[in-house]
Amino acid sequence: MRKRRARELSRVRSVAETAQRILLRPPPRRIGPLRVAWLYLAAEEEAQIGGDLLAVARADQPCTRVLIGDVRGHGLASIGEASVVMGAFREGAHRYASLPELVSAAEDSVCRNLEEVTDTTHDAGQHFITAVVIDIHDQGPQAEMLNCGHPPPLLIHGEQVTVLNSRRPAPPLGLCALCVRNDRTDPFSFETGDMLLLYTDGVIEARSPTGAFYPLAERVAAFPASSPDALLHHLHRDLLEHTGEQLTDDAAFLVIERIPSRHLHRPHLVSHAGGSLPSTTG
């Protein structure tokens, strides 16, 4: 009986792992003029993803579009809401010419589908998704951001770390009738060699055993940012050390570096950051 239950548990875990891989659909290591690395730390035991979401897609301009977001709550119960947002982003990334149009389409999709994936009857008004959506143009240093109530990205330029606070923030996705459309974006310069760090609030709200929040910007400034993978390695180790190996919320990182144009056509392998599954901690 114990052996049979062990086999059944193994099969269930295998199916869950496959489903989570398909939903998250790991970003490529290279896309356009960008190098990409990512890390997902799920707070819920046996889960590899939860309510945090991230995606990277090509648009027709040409440019690369980036999404990171966080569903209210965490764990397996929030995966349905995350799937709605990522599906709308992937479908709209190549269809809409501007970020406001793309975000507006994602908001419409969330409002149409929210009741199917959540219990809005007994938990009305409590379902929303914070997100940052970014356009990075292939030619030149132009980039723009639309922040929907999410923690601001960090721009790493040499030894300088800049917090990209939005001057024109939009409400989180999923507020539906309460939502006020935002037709303006925040432009910024993203030069060759620069790195962009996007993250979810599970990172900056992670506490030490004494109750101190994780000082992300300070820690990033202290690490040698030689590559996206190296930065993630330092952050992963440092965050777990700060929390004593215990996370109470899902945490996700996405690091993007603009690379010189001479590297764009080199052959490369597509894999995860670190070449393995997203890391999981309980």
C-alpha positions as CSV (number, residue, x, y, z in Angstrom):
1,M,0.0,0.0,0.0
2,R,2.8,2.4,0.8
3,K,4.6,1.6,-2.5
4,R,1.3,2.1,-4.4
5,R,0.8,5.5,-2.7
6,A,4.3,6.5,-3.4
7,R,3.9,5.7,-7.1
8,E,0.6,7.7,-7.2
9,L,2.3,10.7,-5.5
10,S,5.2,10.5,-8.0
11,R,2.8,10.5,-10.9
12,V,0.8,13.5,-9.5
13,R,4.0,15.4,-8.9
14,S,5.1,14.6,-12.5
15,V,1.8,15.9,-14.0
16,A,1.9,19.0,-11.8
17,E,5.5,19.7,-12.8
18,T,4.6,19.4,-16.5
19,A,1.6,21.6,-16.2
20,Q,3.6,24.3,-14.4
21,R,6.3,24.2,-17.0
22,I,3.7,24.7,-19.8
23,L,2.0,27.6,-18.0
24,L,5.2,29.5,-17.1
25,R,6.8,28.7,-20.5
26,P,10.4,29.8,-19.6
27,P,11.7,32.9,-21.5
28,P,14.5,32.2,-24.0
29,R,18.1,32.9,-23.0
30,R,18.4,35.2,-26.1
31,I,15.7,37.3,-27.7
32,G,16.5,40.1,-30.2
33,P,19.4,42.2,-28.8
34,L,18.8,41.0,-25.3
35,R,20.3,38.3,-22.9
36,V,17.7,37.0,-20.4
37,A,18.0,35.1,-17.1
38,W,15.2,34.3,-14.6
39,L,14.6,32.7,-11.3
40,Y,11.4,31.6,-9.6
41,L,11.2,30.7,-5.9
42,A,7.8,29.2,-4.9
43,A,6.8,29.5,-1.2
44,E,4.4,26.6,-1.4
45,E,5.8,23.1,-0.9
46,E,5.9,20.9,-3.9
47,A,5.1,23.8,-6.2
48,Q,7.4,25.3,-8.8
49,I,5.3,28.2,-9.6
50,G,2.4,30.1,-7.9
51,G,0.9,33.6,-8.3
52,D,4.0,35.3,-9.7
53,L,4.2,35.5,-13.5
54,L,6.8,36.5,-16.1
55,A,7.0,36.4,-19.9
56,V,9.1,37.8,-22.8
57,A,7.8,38.1,-26.4
58,R,8.8,39.7,-29.7
59,A,6.7,42.4,-31.3
60,D,6.5,43.5,-34.9
61,Q,8.1,47.0,-34.4
62,P,10.7,45.4,-34.0
63,C,11.1,45.4,-30.2
64,T,10.9,43.0,-27.3
65,R,8.1,43.1,-24.8
66,V,8.6,42.1,-21.2
67,L,6.0,41.3,-18.5
68,I,6.4,40.6,-14.8
69,G,3.4,40.5,-12.4
70,D,2.1,39.3,-9.1
71,V,-1.4,37.9,-8.4
72,R,-2.8,38.9,-5.0
73,G,-2.1,35.9,-2.7
74,H,0.3,33.1,-3.5
75,G,0.5,29.4,-4.2
76,L,-1.4,27.0,-6.4
77,A,-4.8,28.8,-6.0
78,S,-3.5,31.9,-7.9
79,I,-2.2,30.0,-10.9
80,G,-5.5,30.4,-12.8
81,E,-5.3,34.2,-12.6
82,A,-1.7,34.2,-13.6
83,S,-2.5,32.1,-16.7
84,V,-5.2,34.6,-17.9
85,V,-2.7,37.5,-17.7
86,M,0.1,35.6,-19.5
87,G,-2.2,34.4,-22.2
88,A,-3.5,37.9,-22.9
89,F,0.1,39.2,-23.0
90,R,1.4,36.5,-25.3
91,E,-1.5,37.0,-27.7
92,G,-1.4,40.8,-27.7
93,A,2.4,41.3,-27.7
94,H,2.6,41.1,-31.5
95,R,-0.9,42.5,-32.2
96,Y,-1.0,45.9,-30.5
97,A,1.3,48.7,-31.5
98,S,1.6,50.5,-28.2
99,L,1.9,49.5,-24.5
100,P,-1.3,51.2,-23.4
101,E,-3.2,49.2,-26.1
102,L,-1.6,46.0,-24.9
103,V,-2.3,46.6,-21.2
104,S,-5.9,47.7,-22.1
105,A,-6.4,44.4,-23.9
106,A,-4.9,42.4,-21.0
107,E,-7.3,44.2,-18.6
108,D,-10.3,43.4,-20.8
109,S,-9.2,39.7,-20.9
110,V,-8.8,39.6,-17.1
111,C,-12.2,41.2,-16.5
112,R,-13.9,38.7,-18.9
113,N,-12.3,35.6,-17.5
114,L,-11.8,36.4,-13.8
115,E,-15.1,34.7,-12.6
116,E,-14.1,31.4,-14.3
117,V,-10.8,31.1,-12.5
118,T,-11.6,32.7,-9.1
119,D,-14.3,32.7,-6.5
120,T,-15.5,36.3,-7.1
121,T,-18.8,35.7,-5.3
122,H,-17.4,35.1,-1.8
123,D,-14.3,37.1,-2.4
124,A,-15.5,40.1,-4.4
125,G,-13.2,42.9,-5.1
126,Q,-10.2,41.0,-3.8
127,H,-8.7,39.7,-7.0
128,F,-6.2,41.9,-8.9
129,I,-2.8,41.6,-10.5
130,T,0.1,44.1,-10.2
131,A,2.3,44.2,-13.3
132,V,5.0,46.0,-15.2
133,V,5.1,45.8,-19.0
134,I,8.1,47.1,-20.9
135,D,9.0,47.8,-24.5
136,I,12.7,47.5,-25.5
137,H,13.4,48.7,-29.0
138,D,16.0,46.8,-31.1
139,Q,17.8,49.9,-32.4
140,G,19.1,52.6,-30.1
141,P,18.7,52.8,-26.3
142,Q,14.9,53.6,-26.3
143,A,12.7,51.8,-23.9
144,E,9.4,52.5,-22.2
145,M,7.5,51.2,-19.3
146,L,3.9,51.0,-18.0
147,N,3.6,50.2,-14.4
148,C,0.3,48.8,-13.0
149,G,0.9,49.1,-9.3
150,H,4.0,46.8,-9.2
151,P,7.3,47.4,-7.5
152,P,9.6,49.5,-9.7
153,P,12.3,47.8,-11.8
154,L,16.0,48.5,-11.2
155,L,18.3,49.8,-14.0
156,I,21.9,48.8,-13.6
157,H,24.3,51.1,-15.6
158,G,27.9,50.3,-14.8
159,E,28.2,50.7,-11.0
160,Q,25.0,52.8,-10.7
161,V,21.7,51.3,-9.7
162,T,18.6,53.4,-10.5
163,V,15.1,52.8,-9.3
164,L,12.7,53.3,-12.2
165,N,9.8,54.9,-10.4
166,S,6.8,55.5,-12.6
167,R,5.7,59.1,-13.1
168,R,2.4,57.9,-14.7
169,P,1.4,54.7,-12.7
170,A,-1.7,52.8,-13.8
171,P,-4.0,50.7,-11.5
172,P,-3.4,47.0,-11.1
173,L,-5.1,44.7,-13.6
174,G,-8.5,43.2,-12.7
175,L,-10.1,46.2,-11.1
176,C,-12.5,46.2,-14.1
177,A,-15.2,48.9,-13.5
178,L,-12.9,50.7,-11.1
179,C,-10.1,50.8,-13.6
180,V,-8.9,54.2,-15.0
181,R,-7.2,53.8,-18.4
182,N,-3.6,55.1,-18.7
183,D,-2.5,56.2,-22.2
184,R,0.9,57.4,-21.2
185,T,4.1,55.5,-20.6
186,D,7.4,56.2,-18.8
187,P,10.4,56.3,-21.3
188,F,13.9,55.5,-20.1
189,S,17.3,54.8,-21.7
190,F,18.5,51.2,-21.9
191,E,22.0,51.2,-23.4
192,T,24.3,48.4,-24.5
193,G,25.8,46.7,-21.4
194,D,22.9,47.9,-19.1
195,M,20.9,45.4,-17.1
196,L,17.3,45.6,-16.1
197,L,16.2,43.8,-12.9
198,L,12.4,43.1,-12.6
199,Y,11.1,41.3,-9.5
200,T,8.0,40.6,-7.5
201,D,7.1,41.9,-4.0
202,G,7.9,38.5,-2.5
203,V,11.6,39.7,-2.9
204,I,11.4,43.1,-1.2
205,E,8.9,41.9,1.5
206,A,11.0,38.9,2.4
207,R,12.0,39.2,6.1
208,S,14.9,38.0,8.1
209,P,14.4,36.1,11.4
210,T,14.6,39.5,13.2
211,G,11.9,41.0,10.9
212,A,14.1,43.1,8.6
213,F,13.0,43.4,4.9
214,Y,15.4,42.4,2.2
215,P,17.2,45.5,1.0
216,L,17.2,44.6,-2.7
217,A,18.6,47.9,-4.3
218,E,21.4,48.0,-1.8
219,R,22.3,44.4,-2.3
220,V,22.3,44.7,-6.1
221,A,24.7,47.7,-5.8
222,A,27.0,45.6,-3.8
223,F,27.2,42.7,-6.2
224,P,29.5,42.5,-9.3
225,A,27.0,42.6,-12.1
226,S,29.1,40.8,-14.7
227,S,26.2,39.0,-16.4
228,P,22.4,38.3,-15.8
229,D,23.2,34.7,-14.6
230,A,25.9,35.9,-12.2
231,L,23.6,38.6,-10.7
232,L,20.9,36.0,-10.2
233,H,23.3,33.6,-8.5
234,H,24.3,36.3,-6.0
235,L,20.7,37.4,-5.4
236,H,19.4,33.8,-4.9
237,R,22.1,32.9,-2.4
238,D,21.8,36.2,-0.6
239,L,18.0,36.2,-0.3
240,L,17.8,32.7,1.1
241,E,20.6,33.6,3.6
242,H,18.6,36.7,4.6
243,T,15.4,34.7,5.3
244,G,17.0,31.7,6.8
245,E,15.9,29.6,3.9
246,Q,12.3,30.3,4.6
247,L,10.1,32.3,2.1
248,T,6.5,33.2,3.0
249,D,5.6,34.4,-0.4
250,D,6.5,33.5,-4.0
251,A,9.5,35.5,-5.3
252,A,10.5,35.9,-9.0
253,F,13.4,37.7,-10.7
254,L,13.9,38.6,-14.3
255,V,17.2,40.1,-15.5
256,I,17.6,41.5,-19.0
257,E,20.9,42.8,-20.5
258,R,21.2,44.6,-23.8
259,I,24.1,43.0,-25.7
260,P,26.3,44.5,-28.5
261,S,24.8,44.0,-31.9
262,R,27.8,41.9,-33.1
263,H,26.6,39.1,-30.8
264,L,23.1,39.0,-32.2
265,H,23.6,36.3,-34.8
266,R,25.8,33.9,-32.9
267,P,24.3,30.4,-32.5
268,H,23.1,29.7,-28.9
269,L,21.3,27.2,-26.8
270,V,18.0,28.0,-25.3
271,S,17.7,27.0,-21.6
272,H,16.7,28.2,-18.2
273,A,18.9,30.4,-16.0
274,G,21.4,28.0,-14.5
275,G,20.3,25.3,-16.9
276,S,17.7,23.7,-14.6
277,L,14.2,24.0,-13.4
278,P,13.1,27.1,-11.4
279,S,14.3,26.8,-7.9
280,T,11.8,25.9,-5.2
281,T,11.9,26.5,-1.5
282,G,9.4,25.8,1.3
